[in-house]
């Protein structure tokens, strides 16, 4: 069983930045695509960003393209989401997910095969 734990969430002003991290344990990174999703109260989870397991291909939701960057640090078994120019509408609980054998584009839609973290809260407020 793979275990994913998110961290780095918090309160930030509009235009500010946050860096989220997802730490993996129980499984090796090898072969797993990873992604970030977010969910606001009363709304469904939406795709944010995804990364090929080799770290050489990315896929982003249009709403965050140019502002967010997903990356990995295999030595630390972590996947990061650098969030810049944050907006009020970025407020949500952010989850990381992993899926074996998938590419970045496939992570757009959640799957029953996914492993999920518990989430970290991001609140953008003035």
N, C-alpha and C positions, 0 to 999 in steps of 0.2 A: 504494500500500500504506500502510495506517495503522499507526503504531507507538505502542504504549502502554507506559509505564514506571511501575511502582509504586514508592512510597517511603514511609517513615514507620514501618515495622514495627520491632519491638524487644521487649524484655523489660519486663513491667509486672506489678505486684502485683495481686491480686484487688481489685476495686473501683476500680482506677485507670482512666486514660484514655489513648488514643492517637488520633492523627489520621493517616490514610492519605491519600496523594495519588496521583493517576494523571495523568501528563502525556501529552498527545496531540501527535503530529507527523505530517506527511505528508498529512493530511486536515484539513479544517475540521470543527468540531463540528456545523455545521449539518446537521440531519436525522438525527443519530445518537442513539439512546437508549444510555444507559450503565448498567452494573451492576457490582456486586461479588459475587464468589463466594469460597468458601473451601474448602480441602481439608486434612484431617488425614491422617496416614500410615495407609494401609490402608483409607481411606474414599473414596467418590466426592465429587466437587465438589458443594457445596450452595449454593443461592442465598442471598444475604444481603440485598441492597438494589438498587434500580434507580431511575433518574431519566429522565424525559422530557427530550428534548433542549432544550426551552425552559426546563427547570428548574422547572416549575410543578406537576408531578405526581410522586409518589413511590410506591414499593411496597417493603414490607419483609417478610422472613421473620418468623414469629411469635416465633421465639427471640430476635430482636434488637429487636423493636418496642419503642419507648420508651427504648431505650438507645443505639441507633445512629442517626445522621443522615447522609444522603447529600446532597451539594450540588455545585454546579458554579461555576466562575469562568471564564466564557467569554473574558474578556480575557487570562487566563493559560493558556487551553486545558487546564484541569485539572478533574478530578472528585475530590471529597474524600469521605472516610468518617470522620466523627467517632464514635469508639467510647467510650462511657462505661460505668461500672459493669461493667467487664470481669470475666468469670468464667473458671474453668479451662477450661470447655468451648468457649471462644472461641479457644483455641489452634489455629492452623492457618496454612497458607500462603494468603494472600489475593491474589486476582487481580481485576483490572478487565477489563471487556469492553465492546465497543461494537458496535452493530448498526444499520445504516442502515434507516430507515423503520419502526422498531419503537416501541412504546410501553413504558411502565414494566412493565406486567403481562407482556408478551411475553418480557421478559428473564428471567423465572423459570426458563425451560428453556433450556439452552445450545443454540446452533445452529451448523451448519457455516458459516453466514454471518458469525459473530462474529469480531471481532479481539480478540486476547488479549495481555495483558502477561505478563511472566515471573514475577510474584508477589513479595510481600514477606512475610516471616515475622513472625507475631505470637505471642508466647509469654506466657501468663499463669501466673505462678508466685509462690508465697510464699517 
